Amino acid sequence: MLSTALLVGALASSPPHVVRLQGALRTIGGQAAVDGDYGLTVRIEAEDGTALVEKIFVAADVADGIFTLALDVGPAAFVGPGTRYVAIQVENETPLPRTRLESTPMALVSAVAEGLACTGCVGVAALAPGAVTPAALSTACAPGEVWRREAGGWGCAALPDDVAALSTLATVATTGQYQHLVGLPDLGAFGRLASPNTWSGVQTFGANTDFALNEARRFRFQVSATEPSACSLATMGLAYFDSGTRQLLVCDGTEFVSFSRVGQLGTEQNPGASCRAILSGGGSLGDGPYWIRPGNTTYQVHCDMTTAGGGWTLLLNLHTSDGHVMWWANPLWTSGALRGDPVNPWTGDHKSAAWNDLTAATKVMLVVHQGGIPVGWRIFTKAGTQPMAQYFAAGDNTLLGSASLASNTADVWGNERLVRLSTQLYANHCVQTGGGCTSGTTGSPDGDRLGSHEATPSDNTGGGLGNWHDMHYCCSGQSFAGLGCNGQAFRTVSEAQAGWAGAGGTFGTDSHGSMTNTGGNSNCQDANWASANGVSYHYALYLGE
């Protein structure tokens, strides 16, 4: 089985009515071509596919994959209008796509030259060896004349009128140089800059700027930590670079505003995809509220632009002293509802809109803080790419942070274990002591919405955030969700218990009185952990990239 991969094309029609073809035989039966003799059928066709000439080569030689053919097609192949095409078939293979037949510059007789009549045409004989001699070229032509081949030989001939007229054109017509233009514009007033470049006042571009001076290469705005002049209509347009905020400011006639006021990344008009995207794009102005658009909705979030390199998007603030809002059964963990203000998320429990749709994250950071001031933090590798809401809508013990990447816990109270020692994070962290946390209706399960596997939570002394029991429903004689409390009463008193079994790491100030027992079950009236350990920590959960 033979096949050709490429037809190079028709190369010439020389001598008269002889078509020379060259092609490439690249593959044979799916393998590289082997040199040898092959049967070829060549057709000269009209535009409509009618065969004008057909030649069969029984044994066409192929060397290095190339074959060359010469076909004497006769004058009939070129009688009549229209383009001619060459079609080649290799033995019994499917014919190759046909190629347009063209005249070549080296053809002795071509479609362009046939029938051409001219005076003074230079033929082959005129260029034969010995035809051009110094004696034949010894005559000097007068101005306005050029050497030209006439019927009797070489001689001088007058330039055509349109060529002779070139001498009357402006110099720029033949040189193309700017300085030869007639009536040059004066650009001197637009190329001047004060030198040296030590501006102390207002400079404007115009008559006093000269960009031809080398100092123009080092042009820069004045740098100042304060406004160099009061902004008013008289100083409108005055600009300077603020060394404190690192912004270029310009007086608008009333006040100095950033050049990028509208385009500032992280604004409502120009939101970033995340806090990390804003930081990377140069839009950071420090910790605080920014606008992001991770999907189809634009909303405001709180960004931490300083901790652990910055670029962290706040999803949750859990305040341990605001009335047991974010305990296990609160629907805020799984619903689309939001809580709090991203401008100041530290005054109570806060849930950001990013909780529901931010997916561009590879890291989770858990921060223990007091009033928004970090005390310590730990960063985990985020397991999966879902938004945070999906982890908490899943079942018990859903992996959220697969490994600890980095931490800073030197200032964290020793019995706080969640940030200090955790190596993994779990959503809906649960121990089943008679019933499941997310689905149990019997028994007395214990767990936390966000917890660690370092110590199995048991009887409310495991460490985590969003405890399964709430003190308001677990005092003696009361019940909740079909489950009765034991006679001693409460299970937890704070939304966060960061100690592990037997470690006594509980804390928080949401309670009714002084604390007399730092672990296990206690009376509801003795429920103030902070009075026993002296700390009242709060927690913030962030996503980063």
Secondary structure per residue as TSV (DSSP state, phi and psi in degrees):
chain	resnum	aa	ss	phi	psi
A	1	M	-	360.0	125.4
A	2	L	-	-112.1	148.5
A	3	S	B	-152.3	151.0
A	4	T	-	-113.2	140.4
A	5	A	S	-90.1	-20.9
A	6	L	E	-159.8	136.2
A	7	L	E	-107.5	118.8
A	8	V	E	-71.0	-45.1
A	9	G	E	135.7	172.3
A	10	A	E	-80.6	132.5
A	11	L	E	-104.1	-25.8
A	12	A	E	-165.5	165.1
A	13	S	E	-127.7	75.9
A	14	S	-	-149.2	131.3
A	15	P	S	-68.1	-174.0
A	16	P	T	-48.7	129.3
A	17	H	T	66.0	16.0
A	18	V	E	-108.4	125.1
A	19	V	E	-103.6	125.2
A	20	R	E	-103.6	127.7
A	21	L	E	-120.0	145.9
A	22	Q	E	-136.4	133.3
A	23	G	E	-139.0	171.7
A	24	A	E	-123.6	123.9
A	25	L	-	-100.0	103.9
A	26	R	-	-96.9	-37.9
A	27	T	E	-131.2	146.9
A	28	I	E	-133.4	113.2
A	29	G	T	60.3	34.8
A	30	G	T	81.7	-1.8
A	31	Q	E	-111.1	166.5
A	32	A	E	-60.7	141.8
A	33	A	-	-63.6	145.1
A	34	V	-	-111.0	135.3
A	35	D	-	-61.9	148.1
A	36	G	E	161.7	-166.5
A	37	D	E	-105.7	135.6
A	38	Y	E	-137.0	148.4
A	39	G	E	-79.3	128.2
A	40	L	E	-127.8	140.1
A	41	T	E	-116.5	124.3
A	42	V	E	-118.0	132.4
A	43	R	E	-125.5	137.2
A	44	I	E	-98.7	121.7
A	45	E	E	-120.7	152.1
A	46	A	-	-78.6	176.4
A	47	E	T	-60.1	-34.0
A	48	D	T	-83.7	5.1
A	49	G	S	93.1	-1.5
A	50	T	-	-66.4	131.3
A	51	A	E	-77.1	120.1
A	52	L	E	-93.7	-36.1
A	53	V	E	-142.6	141.2
A	54	E	E	-136.0	125.0
A	55	K	E	-123.4	138.4
A	56	I	E	-114.8	125.8
A	57	F	E	-107.3	112.3
A	58	V	E	-68.1	-38.9
A	59	A	E	-140.3	83.9
A	60	A	E	-83.3	130.3
A	61	D	E	-78.6	130.3
A	62	V	E	-116.9	117.3
A	63	A	B	-126.2	127.0
A	64	D	T	56.6	31.2
A	65	G	T	81.3	-1.0
A	66	I	E	-111.6	137.9
A	67	F	E	-126.2	145.3
A	68	T	E	-127.1	131.6
A	69	L	E	-127.3	148.6
A	70	A	E	-125.0	123.3
A	71	L	E	-118.7	122.8
A	72	D	E	-87.9	97.3
A	73	V	-	-89.9	-10.9
A	74	G	-	74.4	165.7
A	75	P	G	-68.8	-23.9
A	76	A	G	-62.5	-27.7
A	77	A	G	-66.8	-19.5
A	78	F	G	-115.5	11.6
A	79	V	-	-80.9	132.3
A	80	G	S	96.6	161.2
A	81	P	S	-76.4	173.6
A	82	G	S	103.5	158.7
A	83	T	-	-82.7	146.3
A	84	R	-	-105.0	149.1
A	85	Y	E	-129.2	152.4
A	86	V	E	-111.4	129.9
A	87	A	E	-122.6	134.1
A	88	I	E	-123.5	136.8
A	89	Q	E	-124.8	129.3
A	90	V	E	-92.6	109.3
A	91	E	T	47.6	-119.9
A	92	N	T	-100.0	14.4
A	93	E	S	-74.8	167.9
A	94	T	-	-65.1	132.9
A	95	P	-	-55.9	143.2
A	96	L	-	-71.2	157.7
A	97	P	-	-57.3	133.4
A	98	R	-	-70.5	155.7
A	99	T	E	-119.8	138.0
A	100	R	E	-66.2	134.8
A	101	L	-	-88.9	122.2
A	102	E	-	-120.6	151.2
A	103	S	-	-76.9	148.3
A	104	T	-	-112.8	158.9
A	105	P	T	-59.9	-23.7
A	106	M	T	-94.7	3.4
A	107	A	-	-68.9	136.6
A	108	L	S	-71.0	-33.5
A	109	V	S	-127.9	120.8
A	110	S	-	-128.6	167.2
A	111	A	T	-64.0	-25.5
A	112	V	T	-83.0	-39.5
A	113	A	T	-82.0	-26.6
A	114	E	T	-60.1	131.2
A	115	G	T	80.1	4.1
A	116	L	-	-78.2	126.9
A	117	A	-	-109.7	134.3
A	118	C	-	-151.9	161.2
A	119	T	S	-108.4	130.1
A	120	G	S	80.5	16.9
A	121	C	-	-65.8	143.0
A	122	V	-	-93.3	113.8
A	123	G	-	-94.4	-177.0
A	124	V	T	-64.3	-39.6
A	125	A	G	-63.1	-33.3
A	126	A	G	-68.4	-19.6
A	127	L	G	-109.6	10.5
A	128	A	S	-66.8	156.8
A	129	P	T	-53.4	130.1
A	130	G	T	89.4	-11.2
A	131	A	S	-72.0	-33.2
A	132	V	S	-106.3	114.0
A	133	T	-	-124.8	162.3
A	134	P	T	-58.2	-35.7
A	135	A	T	-65.0	-35.8
A	136	A	T	-68.8	-21.8
A	137	L	T	-109.9	14.4
A	138	S	-	-78.0	-21.0
A	139	T	S	-75.2	127.5
A	140	A	-	-86.0	133.2
A	141	C	-	-84.0	147.4
A	142	A	-	-74.1	161.6
A	143	P	T	-54.8	136.9
A	144	G	T	88.3	2.0
A	145	E	E	-119.1	159.2
A	146	V	E	-137.0	156.9
A	147	W	E	-66.1	140.5
A	148	R	E	-152.4	142.6
A	149	R	E	-83.5	117.3
A	150	E	E	-106.2	179.6
A	151	A	T	-60.6	-36.1
A	152	G	T	-90.4	-3.6
A	153	G	E	139.5	-164.6
A	154	W	E	-81.6	146.0
A	155	G	E	-168.2	-177.6
A	156	C	E	-93.6	144.0
A	157	A	E	-140.0	148.4
A	158	A	E	-69.6	145.6
A	159	L	-	-65.8	146.2
A	160	P	-	-60.2	157.7
A	161	D	H	-57.6	-42.4
A	162	D	H	-69.3	-27.4
A	163	V	H	-78.2	-41.0
A	164	A	H	-62.3	-29.6
A	165	A	G	-68.7	-12.2
A	166	L	G	-59.2	-30.3
A	167	S	G	-67.3	-17.2
A	168	T	G	-91.1	-7.0
A	169	L	S	-76.2	159.5
A	170	A	-	-64.3	155.6
A	171	T	T	-56.3	-35.9
A	172	V	H	-61.4	-21.9
A	173	A	H	-67.0	-28.4
A	174	T	H	-105.1	-21.3
A	175	T	H	-98.0	-33.8
A	176	G	-	70.8	14.4
A	177	Q	-	-93.2	141.4
A	178	Y	G	-59.2	-38.6
A	179	Q	G	-69.2	-12.7
A	180	H	G	-90.1	1.3
A	181	L	S	-66.6	149.2
A	182	V	S	-92.9	128.7
A	183	G	S	75.2	52.5
A	184	L	-	-59.5	139.3
A	185	P	-	-72.3	148.3
A	186	D	-	-91.0	108.1
A	187	L	-	-103.6	11.1
A	188	G	G	-61.9	-30.9
A	189	A	G	-75.2	-7.2
A	190	F	G	-109.8	11.3
A	191	G	S	-126.0	30.8
A	192	R	B	-119.0	133.0
A	193	L	-	-132.6	140.3
A	194	A	-	-56.9	139.3
A	195	S	S	-136.6	133.0
A	196	P	S	-71.9	169.0
A	197	N	S	-82.3	68.6
A	198	T	-	-124.6	71.9
A	199	W	-	-73.8	136.8
A	200	S	-	-119.6	-15.8
A	201	G	S	-126.4	-152.9
A	202	V	-	-89.2	131.3
A	203	Q	-	-118.8	140.0
A	204	T	-	-127.0	150.0
A	205	F	S	-76.9	132.3
A	206	G	S	163.1	-131.0
A	207	A	T	-66.4	-19.4
A	208	N	T	-105.5	22.3
A	209	T	-	-118.2	133.9
A	210	D	B	-134.5	96.2
A	211	F	B	-73.9	-6.2
A	212	A	T	-72.9	-20.7
A	213	L	S	-72.2	145.4
A	214	N	G	-61.0	-29.2
A	215	E	G	-61.5	-21.2
A	216	A	G	-63.2	-24.9
A	217	R	G	-69.0	-20.5
A	218	R	G	-109.1	24.3
A	219	F	-	-61.5	136.2
A	220	R	-	-154.4	160.2
A	221	F	-	-76.5	152.0
A	222	Q	-	-64.7	143.0
A	223	V	E	-106.0	131.1
A	224	S	E	-153.1	148.0
A	225	A	S	-86.8	-13.0
A	226	T	S	-132.5	168.1
A	227	E	-	-64.8	125.6
A	228	P	S	-69.6	-18.5
A	229	S	S	-159.3	153.4
A	230	A	-	-64.8	136.7
A	231	C	-	-81.2	124.1
A	232	S	S	-153.8	179.8
A	233	L	G	-61.7	-30.4
A	234	A	G	-70.6	-26.4
A	235	T	G	-110.6	15.3
A	236	M	T	-57.1	130.0
A	237	G	T	100.7	-14.2
A	238	L	-	-63.1	131.1
A	239	A	E	-127.8	150.2
A	240	Y	E	-155.9	161.4
A	241	F	E	-100.5	120.3
A	242	D	E	-79.6	116.0
A	243	S	T	-71.8	-18.7
A	244	G	T	-82.2	-53.3
A	245	T	T	-87.8	-10.7
A	246	R	T	57.1	47.0
A	247	Q	E	-126.5	150.9
A	248	L	E	-90.8	119.3
A	249	L	E	-113.9	148.0
A	250	V	E	-137.4	141.6
A	251	C	E	-77.5	124.4
A	252	D	-	-97.4	12.0
A	253	G	S	103.0	-17.6
A	254	T	S	-126.2	-44.7
A	255	E	S	-149.8	163.3
A	256	F	E	-81.8	126.6
A	257	V	E	-126.1	156.5
A	258	S	E	-71.3	141.8
A	259	F	T	-57.0	-30.8
A	260	S	T	-101.5	29.0
A	261	R	T	-52.7	-49.6
A	262	V	T	-78.0	-37.9
A	263	G	T	-88.3	2.1
A	264	Q	-	-55.9	122.3
A	265	L	T	-66.3	133.7
A	266	G	T	101.0	1.0
A	267	T	S	-90.8	170.6
A	268	E	S	-64.7	-32.8
A	269	Q	S	-75.9	-25.5
A	270	N	S	-139.2	70.8
A	271	P	-	-72.8	155.5
A	272	G	B	-96.4	167.9
A	273	A	S	-72.8	-26.3
A	274	S	S	-165.7	174.7
A	275	C	H	-63.5	-36.4
A	276	R	H	-63.2	-41.0
A	277	A	H	-64.2	-37.4
A	278	I	H	-67.0	-44.5
A	279	L	H	-62.2	-46.3
A	280	S	H	-65.6	-30.7
A	281	G	T	-85.7	5.3
A	282	G	T	82.4	16.6
A	283	G	-	-96.4	4.5
A	284	S	-	-73.5	133.6
A	285	L	-	-119.2	21.9
A	286	G	S	100.0	178.9
A	287	D	S	-59.2	142.1
A	288	G	E	150.2	-168.4
A	289	P	E	-80.6	139.4
A	290	Y	E	-140.2	164.3
A	291	W	E	-103.2	134.0
A	292	I	E	-128.8	161.2
A	293	R	-	-142.7	78.7
A	294	P	S	-75.7	-19.3
A	295	G	S	-134.6	-119.2
A	296	N	S	-103.5	2.5
A	297	T	-	-125.0	138.0
A	298	T	-	-100.3	131.5
A	299	Y	E	-153.2	168.9
A	300	Q	E	-97.8	140.7
A	301	V	E	-135.7	167.3
A	302	H	E	-98.3	128.6
A	303	C	E	-111.6	135.5
A	304	D	E	-97.4	109.0
A	305	M	S	-101.3	10.0
A	306	T	S	-126.2	-39.7
A	307	T	G	-67.3	132.0
A	308	A	G	49.2	45.2
A	309	G	G	92.0	-13.6
A	310	G	S	79.4	-179.8
A	311	G	-	84.2	28.2
A	312	W	E	-101.3	131.8
A	313	T	E	-98.0	120.2
A	314	L	E	-73.3	126.5
A	315	L	E	-104.5	-36.6
A	316	L	E	-148.5	134.5
A	317	N	E	-117.7	123.5
A	318	L	E	-107.8	111.8
A	319	H	-	-95.5	122.0
A	320	T	T	-82.3	4.1
A	321	S	T	-137.2	41.7
A	322	D	S	-127.4	25.1
A	323	G	S	99.3	28.5
A	324	H	S	58.6	54.8
A	325	V	-	-82.3	-54.3
A	326	M	S	-93.1	51.2
A	327	W	S	-85.8	174.3
A	328	W	T	-50.4	-47.4
A	329	A	T	-79.1	-6.2
A	330	N	-	-67.4	129.2
A	331	P	G	-66.8	-9.1
A	332	L	G	-59.3	-26.8
A	333	W	G	-65.5	-31.7
A	334	T	T	-122.6	-13.9
A	335	S	S	-87.0	173.1
A	336	G	S	-85.0	-0.9
A	337	A	-	-67.0	151.1
A	338	L	-	-113.8	168.1
A	339	R	B	-152.5	141.2
A	340	G	S	84.0	-178.1
A	341	D	-	-121.0	122.7
A	342	P	T	-66.1	-18.4
A	343	V	T	-68.9	-39.9
A	344	N	S	-139.8	85.0
A	345	P	G	-85.2	3.6
A	346	W	G	-94.0	-7.0
A	347	T	G	-81.5	-9.3
A	348	G	S	-172.1	-172.9
A	349	D	-	-62.4	136.6
A	350	H	E	-136.7	134.5
A	351	K	E	-128.7	121.5
A	352	S	-	-84.9	157.4
A	353	A	T	-63.4	-23.8
A	354	A	H	-66.2	-19.0
A	355	W	H	-56.0	-32.5
A	356	N	H	-93.6	-19.8
A	357	D	H	-143.6	-0.6
A	358	L	-	-78.9	116.7
A	359	T	-	-117.0	-17.5
A	360	A	-	-77.4	73.9
A	361	A	-	-151.2	143.9
A	362	T	S	-123.3	-4.9
A	363	K	E	-135.7	150.6
A	364	V	E	-120.7	131.4
A	365	M	E	-120.2	127.1
A	366	L	E	-108.8	122.3
A	367	V	E	-116.0	133.2
A	368	V	E	-99.4	130.4
A	369	H	E	-144.5	170.0
A	370	Q	E	-129.7	106.4
A	371	G	T	64.0	31.0
A	372	G	T	90.7	-7.5
A	373	I	E	-93.7	113.6
A	374	P	E	-60.7	137.9
A	375	V	E	-102.0	-36.0
A	376	G	E	-170.0	166.7
A	377	W	E	-153.9	159.6
A	378	R	E	-142.1	137.8
A	379	I	E	-111.0	135.1
A	380	F	E	-121.1	153.5
A	381	T	E	-71.8	127.0
A	382	K	E	-73.7	128.5
A	383	A	-	-88.6	113.0
A	384	G	S	89.6	178.5
A	385	T	S	-122.6	11.6
A	386	Q	-	-75.0	157.3
A	387	P	-	-67.1	158.9
A	388	M	H	-58.3	-36.2
A	389	A	H	-57.0	-33.8
A	390	Q	H	-70.6	-29.7
A	391	Y	H	-66.6	-40.4
A	392	F	H	-83.0	-14.6
A	393	A	T	-85.1	-7.8
A	394	A	S	-82.7	-171.4
A	395	G	-	-82.7	-169.1
A	396	D	S	-60.9	144.9
A	397	N	S	55.6	53.9
A	398	T	E	-87.4	121.4
A	399	L	E	-65.8	128.3
A	400	L	E	-114.8	-49.1
A	401	G	E	-116.3	112.7
A	402	S	E	-82.2	-21.6
A	403	A	E	-160.6	149.5
A	404	S	E	-84.7	125.8
A	405	L	E	-97.5	-40.4
A	406	A	E	-162.8	161.2
A	407	S	E	-158.9	162.3
A	408	N	E	-144.2	96.1
A	409	T	-	-126.2	15.8
A	410	A	T	-60.6	-30.2
A	411	D	T	-99.7	5.4
A	412	V	S	-84.2	137.8
A	413	W	-	-52.4	137.3
A	414	G	T	-57.0	-34.5
A	415	N	T	-86.7	2.4
A	416	E	-	-80.9	115.4
A	417	R	-	-105.8	-26.7
A	418	L	H	-61.0	-48.9
A	419	V	H	-85.6	-34.2
A	420	R	H	-66.7	-41.5
A	421	L	H	-126.6	-6.8
A	422	S	-	-64.9	142.1
A	423	T	S	-110.9	-10.9
A	424	Q	-	-147.2	160.4
A	425	L	E	-124.5	143.1
A	426	Y	E	-130.3	137.4
A	427	A	E	-86.0	142.5
A	428	N	E	56.8	45.6
A	429	H	E	-67.8	125.3
A	430	C	E	-144.8	142.7
A	431	V	E	-118.1	129.8
A	432	Q	-	-93.3	104.9
A	433	T	S	-108.7	60.5
A	434	G	S	112.5	-6.9
A	435	G	S	-175.0	151.5
A	436	G	-	-72.7	152.2
A	437	C	T	-73.2	-45.5
A	438	T	T	-84.7	-18.6
A	439	S	T	-135.2	-4.2
A	440	G	-	-71.7	142.7
A	441	T	-	-122.1	-0.6
A	442	T	S	-134.7	170.1
A	443	G	S	76.7	-162.0
A	444	S	-	-138.1	73.4
A	445	P	-	-69.6	153.9
A	446	D	E	-129.1	148.0
A	447	G	E	174.4	-177.4
A	448	D	E	-139.2	145.7
A	449	R	E	-62.2	-33.4
A	450	L	E	-134.5	115.3
A	451	G	E	-150.2	-176.7
A	452	S	-	-118.8	154.4
A	453	H	S	-91.5	5.1
A	454	E	S	-62.1	-37.0
A	455	A	S	-139.0	131.6
A	456	T	-	-65.9	125.5
A	457	P	-	-64.8	137.8
A	458	S	-	-150.3	124.9
A	459	D	T	53.2	48.1
A	460	N	T	62.2	16.9
A	461	T	-	-107.2	8.1
A	462	G	S	-77.4	158.3
A	463	G	-	-96.6	131.1
A	464	G	E	174.3	-176.3
A	465	L	E	-116.8	141.1
A	466	G	E	75.3	66.3
A	467	N	E	-67.1	153.9
A	468	W	S	-69.3	-34.4
A	469	H	S	-102.5	148.4
A	470	D	-	-121.5	137.6
A	471	M	G	-61.6	-27.5
A	472	H	G	-70.3	-17.8
A	473	Y	G	-113.5	2.9
A	474	C	-	-123.2	24.7
A	475	C	S	-83.3	157.7
A	476	S	T	-52.9	133.7
A	477	G	T	87.1	-2.0
A	478	Q	-	-111.2	165.3
A	479	S	E	-145.5	163.7
A	480	F	E	-152.1	137.0
A	481	A	T	55.6	33.3
A	482	G	T	80.1	3.5
A	483	L	E	-112.8	129.1
A	484	G	E	-93.0	150.3
A	485	C	-	-88.5	157.2
A	486	N	-	-73.9	175.0
A	487	G	T	-66.9	-22.8
A	488	Q	T	-76.7	-29.8
A	489	A	-	115.4	-107.5
A	490	F	B	-73.3	157.0
A	491	R	S	-101.0	-52.7
A	492	T	-	-134.1	158.5
A	493	V	S	-120.6	-7.4
A	494	S	S	-136.7	157.2
A	495	E	S	-71.2	-11.6
A	496	A	E	-132.0	129.6
A	497	Q	E	-128.4	105.6
A	498	A	-	-96.6	9.1
A	499	G	-	-92.1	167.4
A	500	W	-	-112.0	171.4
A	501	A	T	-48.7	122.4
A	502	G	T	81.2	-3.2
A	503	A	T	-93.1	-18.2
A	504	G	-	66.0	39.4
A	505	G	-	-91.2	18.4
A	506	T	B	-75.0	149.0
A	507	F	-	-160.0	173.0
A	508	G	-	125.8	160.8
A	509	T	S	-116.7	5.7
A	510	D	-	-76.7	91.3
A	511	S	S	-162.5	-178.1
A	512	H	S	-105.3	-12.5
A	513	G	S	-170.9	-165.8
A	514	S	-	-72.5	154.2
A	515	M	-	-94.6	128.4
A	516	T	-	-116.1	-7.2
A	517	N	-	-140.7	118.5
A	518	T	S	-91.7	10.1
A	519	G	S	-160.9	160.7
A	520	G	S	73.4	-161.1
A	521	N	-	-87.3	142.0
A	522	S	B	-141.3	171.1
A	523	N	-	-74.7	146.9
A	524	C	T	-57.8	-33.0
A	525	Q	T	-74.3	-13.0
A	526	D	S	-111.4	75.2
A	527	A	-	-135.4	29.3
A	528	N	-	-110.1	96.6
A	529	W	H	-63.7	-39.7
A	530	A	H	-60.5	-29.5
A	531	S	H	-69.2	-22.3
A	532	A	H	-87.7	-36.3
A	533	N	H	-110.0	-9.7
A	534	G	S	81.5	4.6
A	535	V	-	-126.0	147.9
A	536	S	-	-134.8	85.6
A	537	Y	-	-83.6	153.2
A	538	H	E	-124.0	164.7
A	539	Y	E	-129.1	145.6
A	540	A	E	-129.6	136.7
A	541	L	E	-113.5	125.2
A	542	Y	E	-123.1	158.5
A	543	L	E	-117.8	144.1
A	544	G	E	-145.0	174.7
A	545	E	-	-121.7	360.0
